Amino acid sequence: MKTLSRLAYTLGTVILLFRTMATAPAADISWLGGNGSWDDPSMWSPAVVPGTTDTAIINSGTVTADNDLQIATLTFTGGTLAGGGQVTVTGTLNWTGGSMTGAGKTVLANTATASWTGAGDKWLNRNFDNLGTISFDAGRFVFQSAIFNNEGQMTVAHAAAIPSNGGANQFNNNGTLSLTSSGVVTFSGVPFNNSGTLNWPSGSLVLDGGGQNTTTINVPAGSY
């Protein structure tokens, strides 16, 4: 009987442990600055590598992600996200400034949303796939040897500048792109390729980088 009691106690402890691990709360984990690997816990505060349910906060320095990873929320206000791994955001991407660089890719999952705010440049020097929903509300979206694929939904809500800073670049709209500003949205040196839906009720669109269109675009009166 004692042996069975001890066995039952042990199994109960293990089950409780797994339940505790499964319900561990999400945490806000901040990069301390400087240059280092995403996988180095000593570069984060608290000293743990952000997990799939956490919020990673990057304000400065260079974070190198050479391995594929998933993160629930990425708050990116400055510094550089680099490396050869694929960084997939499954919840929310808050981008107010900073650079995404390297041979890897950033992916906004189809479950995710992004808020691009603030006057700072959003600098893209890598590939980016949007499968979710992006609201681009302020600042420039600067391309340097970058390919941006909009497979989901993206709204440009201000008179945005989307310039090239060199290299071969592409902005590919295969999803739905909505231009809701009454001002001028300018692609400067960045080819715009459209095979999706372009919602363009007002304002002006300047395509100064060429590109291709394979669908019908309804041009608002007075925009040409």
N, C-alpha and C positions, 0 to 999 in steps of 0.2 A: 504493500500500500504506500509506503514511504517513497519507494522508487517511482511509482505511478504519479504520486503527488508532485515529486520533484520534476518529473518529465512534463507534467501539465503546467507547472510553474514556469519551466524553461520555455515551452512553446508559447505560453502567454506573453512572456517577456519579449520573445522574438517578434510576435505579431504586433505588440505595442510599439516596438522599435520601428518596424516597417511603416506602421501607421503614422508615427511621428515624423519619419523621414518624408513620407508622401505628402504630408500637409505642412511641410516647412514653409514659412512665409517668405514671399519675395523680398529682396533687399535692394536698397540703393547703394551702389558700389562705385566709388569715384577714383579715377586715375590720378595718381599723385603728381604727375608732371614728369618731365624728363623723357628719355628714350628707352624703350624696353619692349618685351614680349607681352602680348595679351595673356599668355599662359603663366606668367610669373606673378604669384599672389603678392609678393612683396611690393609690387608696383601699384597695388590697389588699396583703398581704405573703405571698409575693413580689409584685412589681408587675406582675401579669398578671390579666386577667379570668378567673374560673373557667370552665373548659370542660366539655364533656359528660361527661368521665370523671373529673373532679376532685371534691374535697370542699371545699365552701364552709363556713367557720366564722364565725358571727356571734355576738358576745358583747355588743355595745353599739352605740349609735348608731342611725342610720336609713339603711337601704339601700333605695334607690328603683329598682325594676325596672320600667321603662316599656315594655320590649320583651319579647316572649315568649322564654323560654329553657328549656333543659334542664340539669339538674345530676345527677351520679351520687349524691352524698351531700350533705345539708344538715344541719349541726350547729348548732342554734339554741338558745342558752342565755340570751339577753337582747337588749334593743334592739328594733328595729322593722324588719320587712320590709314595704315599702310599694310603691305604684306601680300602674299600670294594665295591666301585662303579666301573662301567664300563666307561672307558675313551676312546672315539672314536675320532680318528683323521680323518677328512674328506679331508684334503688338503695335508699338508706336515709335516712329522716328521723329524726334524733334531736332531740327537742323537750323541753327542760327548763324553759323560760321565755321570755318575750318576746311581742310582738304581731305579728300578721299583719294588715295594714290595706290600704286603698286599693280602687280600682275593679277591680283585677285578680283573679286566681284562683290558688289553689294546688291542684295536682293531684298526688296520689300515684298513680303509674302502676301498672298491673296486675302489673308485675314487681317492685314495690317493697314494702318493709316500713317500718314506723314504730315507734319506741319513744318513748313519752311518759312521762318519769320526772321525779323531783324535785318538791319541794313548791311550786315557783313556778307562778303562773297561766299557762295557755296561752290567750292572748287572741286571739279571732278577730273581726276587723272587716272581713271580706271573704268571698267564697265559697270553699269548699273541697270538692273532689271526691275521695273516696277510692275508687280502683279496686283497691287492693292490700290489705295486711294491716296493721292498727294494733293495737298493744298499749298501752292507756292504763292506766298503773300507779300514778300519783300526781299530786296537784295538782288544781286546778280547771280546767275548760274553760269559759271565759267568752265569751259571745256579745254582740256589739254590732252591730246591723244586718248580720247574717251568715246565710248559708245553708250548712249542712253536709250534703252528700249522701254517705251510705255506700252505695256500689255494690259494695263488696268485702266484706271481713271486718273486724270491729272487736271487740276484747275489752276490757271494762271490768273491771279486776281489783281495784278497791278501792271503798270507799264514796265515790263521786265526787259532787261538786257541779257541776252544769251550769247556771249562772245566766245571766240576762239583765242587761246593763248599759244597756239602752235600745235603741230602734229595733225594726224588724220582723225577727224571727229565725225560723229553722226548722231543726230536726234531722230529716232525712229518711232513714229506713232502708229502702233497697230491696235490700240485700244480706243479710248475716248479722251480727246484733249479739248478742254473748254477754256476759251479766252473771254473772261468776264469784265476786263478793264475797258474803259472807254478811251484809254490812252494807246500808246504804240508799243507793241511787243516786237522786239528786234532780234533776229538771228543774224549775227555778224561773223561770217567765216565758218559757220557751223551748218553743214547741209541738213535740210529738213526733209525727211522722207515720210510720206503719209499714205498709209493704206487702211487707216481706221476711220474714225469719226472725228471731224473737227467742228465743234460748236463755236461759232464766231458771230455773236449777235451785234456787236458794235466795236468801235475802235479800229485800229490799223495793225496790220501784220507785215513786217518787212523781212523778206527772205534774202539776205545778202550773202548767203553761202551756197546757194543752189539747192539741189535735191530733186526728188521725184514725187509725183502724186498719182495715185492709181484709182482714186475715188472722186465723186462729185463734191465740190466745196461750194456752199452758198455764201457768196461774198456780200457783206452788208453794204448798203447804199452809201456812197461817198467815201469808201475806204480805199479807193484806187485812184 
